[in-house]
Amino acid sequence: MIMFTSLGVLVFAAILSEAAFISDKNKTSTLFQKLVVFMCAGIAYALVGFGLSEGKLMLGITSAFSESGTISANLLQGVMVSVLIGMFATNSIAERAQNLVYGGLALVVGIIIEPALNILLQPNALLTKMGFLDNQTISIQLAIAVIAFVSANQIGARLGKYQNDTVNALPSSNLYLIIFSVLLSWIGWPLFVQIVLEQRELADLHTKFFFVILLIPAINFFVALLISKIHYHYVDVVLVMHATSLGIISSASVGTQTNIVALIATNILSVPLLFWFIEWLDKKAKIDDPSSIIAIFGISSLQVLILKMLFSNVSTSLGNNKLQWFIGSIVGYILLAIFVSVIAYISLKVISYSSRGTRLSTMEETVGKDSSIFHLPANFQGLPAINYSKVPVMEQVDVEQVKPTLTVEEQDNPNKQFTDSSNTSTIRKFEILTNPNRFDRLVEELNAIGVAGMNVSNVTGFGVQKGHSSYYRGLEVDTNFLPKIKLEVVVNTISTTDMLQAIQRALYTGHVGDGKVFISTINHVIRVSTGEHDSQALEYE
């Protein structure tokens, strides 16, 4: 039960991790694809991969119908590892890969990659004889990172990520999900490593292991906070969560098999390395990995390898020759990475040649897979604050810091319905556009002068300033369409001057972006419930 619980927690964490970085138009299709990966990877290993691992082609089927009725621990472990590799590795190709790619990669993991890992890591296997000792903690992470790297590289980046020779961040509106993903991983990874890979009972967990998996992620969290604040001058939530995930995976993988001081030191060093690696993937390699799966699992696998080489007891055919063991471990690590990358590359090429390609069409990716593939209504929950088509940025407009007095002056305009700013007999509509963070102050000022009713809506748009530049995962984001609020008020007993002064008190800072006020006259008002007209329709006793 605990074995399946740990898998379920990690599968859910993988789903949330990908969901955090996808747009609303692909939510349903993403869940469907994860279900495809789950079934294809698990069933493929159970029916074919397990038999290959044990040297018997149909062992999974024959053992299932044997009279013993028992399930092999190796079978359960293989199914879980296959599912885990498939679920996390495919996070790197979110929103732009065909459904067939997800299923094809999952089948390859279950039939080829996981059985190969079992064979290559057996006591008498070549890698083990070379000195590469692993209970699959390193190889699982390495396989996830390599498959994610090859897949993201072959399929290409999401639309809008690289254009006009610049690298644009594509932030998500669902970032809160990554926090839940990290919390679930904090529970799932230690259980998975100890119970599934180490084959230990829950009651046998070492006290040191418990404190290690609590301490290391917390250290990474605060180190990432500090580096983010110093380097970017703000707290980058995404990078902080990535660093925490790195600490969770590495600490669970080494457990009690290392020196605690060395573990802390390597994790502190791994945080800036993670930041640099993510930036390198985005800016130099131009590989779009929304969930940063490549960086997190790649660095963690290398970190665990180094720690195990330094602090694990050597008990192989190499005797106590640590130098030869170190060299063999590094060579084995590289050979394993090459093997997985070749299998993943060939698999994607086969999928591409056997179908209409691995990539969605431009139209399918633009409108979203929910609509284009599954014919479901696109789930847009509000417009994004990001314009991927890049509106040309205009220079900032200088504004005098002398606070003006807002009044309505008489102009030679035959269409103007009111000229007296103190006029309270005309029914007027005020439309106020401003920043959302001014809302509470604006409502307070309007209530103070007697405004009792208003309509408020969230809108996006840009004015003269054309948005501003911000940062996300270390990359610049041109937020040309900014989030704003539009507040609509209809009055007839409050003067225009009083309204404008109240608005000014709430919104004025002297900088572009304070907002705009649109004033118009209302010709007729009817209250539906009573049939009252004009000013009477606006008054309640």
Residue pairs with C-beta under 8 A, 6 or more apart in sequence:
2 191
2 195
2 202
3 76
3 80
3 195
3 196
5 191
6 188
6 191
6 192
6 195
6 196
7 80
7 83
7 84
7 188
7 192
7 196
9 184
9 185
9 187
9 188
9 191
10 84
10 87
10 184
10 185
10 188
10 189
10 192
11 34
11 38
11 83
11 84
11 87
12 184
13 181
13 182
13 184
13 185
13 188
14 34
14 84
14 87
14 88
14 91
14 181
15 30
15 31
15 34
15 87
16 177
16 178
16 180
16 181
16 184
17 88
17 91
17 177
17 178
17 181
17 291
18 30
18 34
18 90
18 91
18 94
18 290
18 291
19 27
19 30
19 31
19 174
19 177
20 172
20 174
20 175
20 176
20 177
20 178
20 181
20 291
21 94
21 172
21 174
21 178
21 290
21 291
22 30
22 94
22 95
22 172
22 174
22 290
23 95
23 172
23 173
23 368
23 384
24 173
24 174
24 378
24 379
24 380
24 381
25 367
25 368
25 369
25 370
25 371
25 378
25 379
25 380
26 94
26 95
26 368
26 369
26 370
27 370
27 379
28 370
28 374
28 376
28 379
29 99
29 368
29 369
29 370
29 373
29 374
30 94
30 95
30 369
32 99
32 374
33 90
33 99
33 102
34 87
34 90
36 99
36 102
36 103
36 106
37 83
37 86
37 87
37 90
37 102
37 103
37 105
37 106
38 83
38 86
38 87
38 106
39 106
40 86
40 102
40 103
40 106
40 107
40 110
41 82
41 83
41 85
41 86
41 87
41 106
41 107
41 109
41 110
42 79
42 82
42 83
42 110
43 110
44 82
44 106
44 107
44 109
44 110
44 111
45 60
45 78
45 79
45 82
45 109
45 110
45 111
45 114
45 115
46 60
46 75
46 78
46 79
46 110
47 60
47 61
48 57
48 60
48 110
48 111
49 60
49 78
49 82
49 110
49 111
49 112
49 114
49 115
50 59
50 60
50 72
50 74
50 75
50 78
50 79
50 115
51 57
51 58
51 59
51 60
51 61
52 111
52 115
52 119
53 74
53 78
53 114
53 115
53 118
53 119
54 74
56 62
60 75
63 72
63 75
73 199
74 118
76 196
77 196
77 197
77 199
78 114
78 115
78 118
80 192
80 196
81 114
81 117
81 136
81 140
81 196
82 106
82 109
82 110
82 113
82 114
84 140
84 144
84 192
85 109
85 113
85 114
85 140
85 143
85 144
85 147
86 105
86 106
86 109
86 110
88 144
88 148
88 293
88 297
89 105
89 109
89 143
89 144
89 147
89 148
89 151
89 293
90 97
90 101
90 102
90 105
90 106
90 148
90 151
91 148
91 289
91 290
91 291
91 293
92 148
92 149
92 151
92 152
92 288
92 289
92 290
92 291
92 293
92 294
93 101
93 102
93 148
93 151
93 152
93 155
94 158
94 290
94 291
95 158
95 290
95 365
95 369
96 155
96 156
96 157
96 158
96 159
96 359
96 360
96 365
97 151
97 155
97 358
97 359
97 360
98 351
98 355
98 356
98 357
98 358
98 359
98 360
99 373
100 351
100 355
100 358
101 151
101 155
101 348
101 351
101 358
104 347
104 348
104 350
104 351
105 147
105 151
105 344
105 347
105 348
108 343
108 344
108 347
109 143
109 147
112 343
113 143
113 147
113 340
113 343
116 339
116 343
117 136
117 139
117 140
117 143
117 336
119 125
120 126
120 127
120 139
120 336
120 339
121 127
121 128
121 132
121 134
121 135
121 136
121 139
122 128
127 332
127 335
127 336
128 316
129 316
129 317
129 328
130 328
130 329
130 331
130 332
131 314
131 316
131 318
131 324
131 325
131 326
131 327
131 328
131 329
131 332
132 328
132 329
132 331
132 332
132 333
132 336
133 308
133 312
133 316
133 329
134 308
135 197
135 198
136 197
137 193
137 197
137 253
137 254
137 304
138 253
138 301
138 304
138 305
138 308
138 333
139 301
139 336
141 249
141 253
141 297
141 298
141 300
141 301
141 304
142 297
142 298
142 301
142 333
142 336
142 337
142 340
143 336
143 340
144 293
144 297
145 293
145 294
145 296
145 297
145 298
145 301
146 298
146 337
146 340
146 341
146 344
147 340
147 344
148 289
148 293
148 294
148 297
149 287
149 289
149 294
149 298
149 341
150 341
150 344
150 345
150 348
151 344
151 348
152 287
152 288
152 289
152 294
153 285
153 287
154 345
154 348
154 358
155 348
155 358
155 359
156 288
156 359
157 286
157 287
157 288
158 170
158 288
158 290
158 365
159 362
159 365
159 366
159 388
160 168
160 170
160 388
160 389
161 167
161 168
161 170
161 288
162 168
162 286
162 288
163 390
164 390
166 476
167 282
167 283
167 286
167 475
167 476
168 388
168 390
168 475
168 476
168 477
168 478
169 282
169 471
169 472
169 473
169 475
169 476
169 477
170 290
170 386
170 388
171 386
171 472
171 473
171 477
172 290
173 381
173 382
173 384
175 237
175 238
178 237
178 238
178 241
179 237
179 241
181 241
181 245
182 241
182 244
182 245
182 248
185 245
185 248
185 249
186 213
186 217
186 248
189 213
189 248
189 249
189 252
189 253
190 209
190 213
190 252
191 202
192 252
193 252
193 253
193 255
194 200
194 202
194 205
194 209
194 252
194 255
195 201
195 202
198 255
206 255
206 256
208 256
208 260
209 255
209 256
212 251
212 254
212 255
212 256
212 260
212 263
213 248
213 251
213 252
215 251
215 264
216 247
216 248
216 250
216 251
216 263
216 264
216 267
217 244
217 245
217 247
217 248
217 251
218 247
219 247
219 264
219 267
219 268
220 243
220 244
220 246
220 247
220 267
220 268
220 270
220 271
221 240
221 243
221 244
221 247
223 243
223 267
223 268
223 271
224 239
224 240
224 242
224 243
224 244
224 271
224 275
225 235
225 240
227 271
227 272
227 275
228 234
228 235
228 236
228 239
228 240
228 275
229 235
231 275
232 471
232 474
234 471
236 471
236 472
236 473
236 474
238 292
238 472
238 473
239 274
239 275
239 278
239 473
239 474
242 274
242 278
242 292
242 295
242 296
243 271
243 274
243 275
245 296
246 267
246 270
246 271
246 274
246 296
246 299
246 300
247 267
249 296
249 297
249 300
250 263
250 266
250 267
250 270
250 300
250 303
250 304
250 307
251 263
251 267
253 300
253 304
254 263
254 304
254 307
254 308
257 307
257 308
257 311
257 312
258 307
258 308
258 310
258 311
258 312
259 310
259 311
262 307
262 310
262 311
263 307
266 303
266 306
266 307
267 303
270 299
270 300
270 303
273 299
274 292
274 295
274 296
274 299
275 474
277 294
277 295
277 298
277 299
278 292
278 295
278 473
278 474
279 474
279 475
281 287
281 289
281 294
281 295
282 288
282 473
282 474
282 475
283 475
287 294
289 295
292 473
301 333
302 333
305 329
305 330
305 333
308 329
309 325
309 326
309 329
314 320
314 321
314 322
314 325
316 325
318 324
318 325
318 328
348 358
351 358
352 358
360 369
360 372
363 372
364 372
364 373
367 378
368 378
370 376
370 377
370 378
370 379
371 377
371 378
382 458
383 460
383 481
384 460
384 481
385 460
385 479
385 481
385 482
385 483
386 477
386 478
386 479
386 480
386 481
387 462
387 467
387 478
387 479
387 480
387 481
390 478
390 480
391 462
391 466
391 467
391 478
391 480
391 481
392 466
393 466
393 467
393 478
393 480
394 464
394 465
394 466
396 465
396 512
397 464
397 465
397 512
399 510
399 511
399 512
400 510
401 510
403 504
403 508
403 510
404 504
405 504
406 500
406 501
406 503
406 504
406 517
407 421
407 497
407 500
408 418
408 419
408 421
408 496
408 497
408 500
408 519
409 421
410 419
411 419
417 426
417 521
418 426
418 428
418 496
418 521
421 495
421 496
421 497
421 500
422 495
422 496
422 497
423 495
423 496
424 492
424 493
424 494
424 495
425 492
426 492
426 521
427 490
427 491
427 492
427 521
427 522
427 525
427 534
427 535
427 538
428 490
428 491
428 492
428 496
428 519
428 520
428 521
428 522
429 488
429 489
429 490
429 519
429 520
429 521
429 522
430 487
430 488
430 489
430 490
430 491
430 499
430 503
430 517
430 518
430 519
431 486
431 487
431 488
431 517
431 518
431 519
431 520
432 442
432 486
432 487
432 488
432 489
432 503
432 507
432 515
432 516
432 517
432 518
433 459
433 461
433 484
433 485
433 486
433 515
433 516
433 517
433 518
434 442
434 484
434 485
434 487
434 507
434 514
434 515
434 516
435 482
435 484
435 485
435 513
435 514
435 515
436 458
436 483
436 484
436 485
438 485
438 506
438 507
438 515
439 456
439 485
439 487
441 506
441 507
442 487
442 503
442 506
442 507
443 454
443 487
444 506
445 502
445 503
445 505
445 506
446 454
446 489
446 499
446 502
446 503
446 506
448 502
449 494
449 498
449 499
449 502
450 493
450 494
451 489
451 491
451 494
451 499
451 502
452 540
453 489
453 490
454 487
454 488
454 489
455 487
455 488
455 489
456 485
456 486
456 487
456 488
457 485
457 486
457 488
458 483
458 484
458 485
458 486
459 483
459 484
459 485
459 486
460 481
460 482
460 483
460 484
461 481
461 482
461 484
462 480
462 481
462 482
463 512
463 513
463 516
464 512
465 512
465 513
466 480
467 478
467 479
467 480
467 481
467 482
468 479
468 482
469 476
469 477
469 478
469 479
470 476
470 477
470 479
471 477
482 513
484 515
489 499
490 522
490 525
490 538
491 499
491 538
492 534
492 535
492 538
493 535
496 519
500 517
503 515
503 517
507 514
507 515
508 514
524 533
524 534
525 533
525 534
525 535
525 537
525 538
526 532
526 533
526 537
527 533
527 536
527 537
530 537
